[in-house]
Every structure is written in structure tokens, then in C-alpha cells.
């Protein structure tokens, strides 16, 4: 329910901003801004995506797991979706994800959260014991 509420709130905010900004700078300028941000974002995304693929290849060549590169690639994919989605809020969030240091901080925060949640689950009640298989032949 929370996700649906957030999506509806995002849609309402985007529509409100379209109307407000369109009233200030005009409808065609607003449409131009939306398309322009998508084009610029895709260009930046392409450059950064190529760099991440190159770094992943280096990691694989050095026989290391490219975990960081995969995480950055996923964040860039999310940024691309946001930049291609019409709207000022989604464009802003997508542009923020294109900034490498912000993307790094976000990824580290998410990984710490996931690790803490996984450790919490592993610390549950455990019962250790031995067993012996009994067959009819043993009697």
C-alpha cells in the first residue's frame, strides 16, 4: 500500500510541476526541457555506462568479482529509467543518480542495510544436535 501511495504522490507532484512550470515558461519550453533532459541524461549515461563496463572487464581479467561495478550499473539503469520517464522530479532523481559520489554513498548505504538485515536473520534461535539413523536391521 505504501508503494502505491508513493507512486500516486509522485504522479500528482509531476502533474502539478508540469502545470506550474508550463504556466511560467510556456508549454513548448516545458516539453523541450523534458526531452532535453532525457537526451542529455542518456548521453551522460552512455559515457558512464561504458566506463563501468570497462572497469568490470578489468576486474574480471584480474579474477575479482565485479560487485561494485554491477551495483553501479544497476544504479545507472535506474537513473536511465528515471531520466526517460517524463517529469521534473524523476529527471532530478535520475540526474542525482548520475553523480558518481552520490551513487557510491547510496550503494554503500544499501549494502550496509542489507548486510545488517541478513545478520539479524542469522542470529535467530538455533538448535544444535546429533542424530543416529535407526533401521529395522539394527534391532
TORLUM-910947 format. One record per residue (C-alpha): residue number from 1; residue in one letter; y, x, z. Coordinates in steps of 0.02 Angstrom, whole numbers, plus 50000, padded with zeros to 5 digits. Layout:
BEGIN
SITE, n, res, yy, xx, zz
SITE, NUM, A, Y, X, Z .
...
//
This chain:
BEGIN
SITE, n, res, yy, xx, zz
SITE, 1, X, 50000, 50000, 50000 .
SITE, 2, X, 50116, 50145, 50039 .
SITE, 3, X, 50091, 50218, 49865 .
SITE, 4, X, 50133, 50052, 49780 .
SITE, 5, X, 50289, 50035, 49888 .
SITE, 6, X, 50344, 50212, 49843 .
SITE, 7, X, 50317, 50181, 49657 .
SITE, 8, X, 50415, 50017, 49663 .
SITE, 9, X, 50555, 50103, 49759 .
SITE, 10, X, 50558, 50243, 49630 .
SITE, 11, X, 50567, 50118, 49486 .
SITE, 12, X, 50707, 50020, 49570 .
SITE, 13, X, 50803, 50181, 49602 .
SITE, 14, X, 50781, 50238, 49421 .
SITE, 15, X, 50842, 50071, 49353 .
SITE, 16, X, 50991, 50073, 49472 .
SITE, 17, X, 51037, 50250, 49417 .
SITE, 18, X, 51019, 50204, 49232 .
SITE, 19, X, 51142, 50061, 49256 .
SITE, 20, X, 51265, 50161, 49362 .
SITE, 21, X, 51266, 50318, 49256 .
SITE, 22, X, 51265, 50216, 49096 .
SITE, 23, X, 51419, 50124, 49160 .
SITE, 24, X, 51509, 50288, 49193 .
SITE, 25, X, 51466, 50394, 49041 .
SITE, 26, X, 51403, 50261, 48919 .
SITE, 27, X, 51233, 50203, 48862 .
SITE, 28, X, 51207, 50329, 48722 .
SITE, 29, X, 51260, 50475, 48831 .
SITE, 30, X, 51136, 50418, 48964 .
SITE, 31, X, 50996, 50409, 48836 .
SITE, 32, X, 51048, 50580, 48771 .
SITE, 33, X, 51039, 50653, 48947 .
SITE, 34, X, 50864, 50584, 48971 .
SITE, 35, X, 50800, 50653, 48806 .
SITE, 36, X, 50894, 50816, 48828 .
SITE, 37, X, 50820, 50847, 48999 .
SITE, 38, X, 50646, 50812, 48932 .
SITE, 39, X, 50670, 50935, 48788 .
SITE, 40, X, 50744, 51074, 48897 .
SITE, 41, X, 50611, 51045, 49030 .
SITE, 42, X, 50471, 51057, 48902 .
SITE, 43, X, 50544, 51219, 48834 .
SITE, 44, X, 50553, 51297, 49009 .
SITE, 45, X, 50380, 51228, 49048 .
SITE, 46, X, 50308, 51310, 48893 .
SITE, 47, X, 50380, 51480, 48938 .
SITE, 48, X, 50320, 51472, 49119 .
SITE, 49, X, 50152, 51400, 49068 .
SITE, 50, X, 50120, 51546, 48952 .
SITE, 51, X, 50164, 51668, 49092 .
SITE, 52, X, 50044, 51582, 49211 .
SITE, 53, X, 49903, 51586, 49082 .
SITE, 54, X, 49935, 51772, 49057 .
SITE, 55, X, 49929, 51804, 49245 .
SITE, 56, X, 49768, 51703, 49258 .
SITE, 57, X, 49689, 51809, 49121 .
SITE, 58, X, 49738, 51968, 49214 .
SITE, 59, X, 49661, 51901, 49374 .
SITE, 60, X, 49500, 51855, 49284 .
SITE, 61, X, 49496, 52026, 49198 .
SITE, 62, X, 49512, 52108, 49369 .
SITE, 63, X, 49368, 51998, 49429 .
SITE, 64, X, 49476, 51899, 49551 .
SITE, 65, X, 49487, 51711, 49564 .
SITE, 66, X, 49649, 51645, 49488 .
SITE, 67, X, 49676, 51518, 49628 .
SITE, 68, X, 49864, 51543, 49640 .
SITE, 69, X, 49883, 51529, 49452 .
SITE, 70, X, 49781, 51369, 49447 .
SITE, 71, X, 49889, 51294, 49585 .
SITE, 72, X, 50048, 51343, 49492 .
SITE, 73, X, 49975, 51272, 49332 .
SITE, 74, X, 49940, 51106, 49418 .
SITE, 75, X, 50118, 51103, 49486 .
SITE, 76, X, 50185, 51138, 49312 .
SITE, 77, X, 50080, 50997, 49240 .
SITE, 78, X, 50154, 50880, 49371 .
SITE, 79, X, 50328, 50944, 49325 .
SITE, 80, X, 50293, 50907, 49142 .
SITE, 81, X, 50240, 50729, 49181 .
SITE, 82, X, 50397, 50704, 49285 .
SITE, 83, X, 50511, 50777, 49151 .
SITE, 84, X, 50434, 50669, 49015 .
SITE, 85, X, 50448, 50512, 49121 .
SITE, 86, X, 50618, 50433, 49085 .
SITE, 87, X, 50730, 50435, 49236 .
SITE, 88, X, 50852, 50541, 49332 .
SITE, 89, X, 50752, 50551, 49494 .
SITE, 90, X, 50592, 50604, 49406 .
SITE, 91, X, 50689, 50728, 49298 .
SITE, 92, X, 50767, 50804, 49454 .
SITE, 93, X, 50600, 50818, 49543 .
SITE, 94, X, 50520, 50892, 49386 .
SITE, 95, X, 50662, 51019, 49368 .
SITE, 96, X, 50642, 51068, 49551 .
SITE, 97, X, 50457, 51100, 49521 .
SITE, 98, X, 50502, 51218, 49380 .
SITE, 99, X, 50587, 51337, 49504 .
SITE, 100, X, 50451, 51465, 49546 .
SITE, 101, X, 50502, 51498, 49728 .
SITE, 102, X, 50508, 51312, 49770 .
SITE, 103, X, 50341, 51287, 49683 .
SITE, 104, X, 50268, 51432, 49785 .
SITE, 105, X, 50332, 51362, 49950 .
SITE, 106, X, 50264, 51189, 49906 .
SITE, 107, X, 50093, 51259, 49860 .
SITE, 108, X, 50081, 51364, 50019 .
SITE, 109, X, 50130, 51212, 50124 .
SITE, 110, X, 49999, 51102, 50040 .
SITE, 111, X, 49863, 51234, 50057 .
SITE, 112, X, 49902, 51256, 50243 .
SITE, 113, X, 49893, 51067, 50267 .
SITE, 114, X, 49727, 51055, 50176 .
SITE, 115, X, 49655, 51203, 50273 .
SITE, 116, X, 49710, 51129, 50440 .
SITE, 117, X, 49634, 50962, 50394 .
SITE, 118, X, 49470, 51045, 50342 .
SITE, 119, X, 49462, 51146, 50503 .
SITE, 120, X, 49494, 50990, 50606 .
SITE, 121, X, 49347, 50905, 50522 .
SITE, 122, X, 49232, 51054, 50553 .
SITE, 123, X, 49273, 51060, 50739 .
SITE, 124, X, 49186, 50894, 50769 .
SITE, 125, X, 49036, 50867, 50882 .
SITE, 126, X, 48887, 50969, 50828 .
SITE, 127, X, 48711, 50962, 50894 .
SITE, 128, X, 48603, 51116, 50876 .
SITE, 129, X, 48417, 51106, 50897 .
SITE, 130, X, 48246, 51165, 50844 .
SITE, 131, X, 48107, 51063, 50767 .
SITE, 132, X, 47922, 51076, 50740 .
SITE, 133, X, 47830, 50991, 50598 .
SITE, 134, X, 47680, 50894, 50659 .
SITE, 135, X, 47543, 50849, 50537 .
SITE, 136, X, 47386, 50748, 50561 .
SITE, 137, X, 47289, 50909, 50529 .
SITE, 138, X, 47363, 50990, 50686 .
SITE, 139, X, 47279, 50866, 50804 .
//
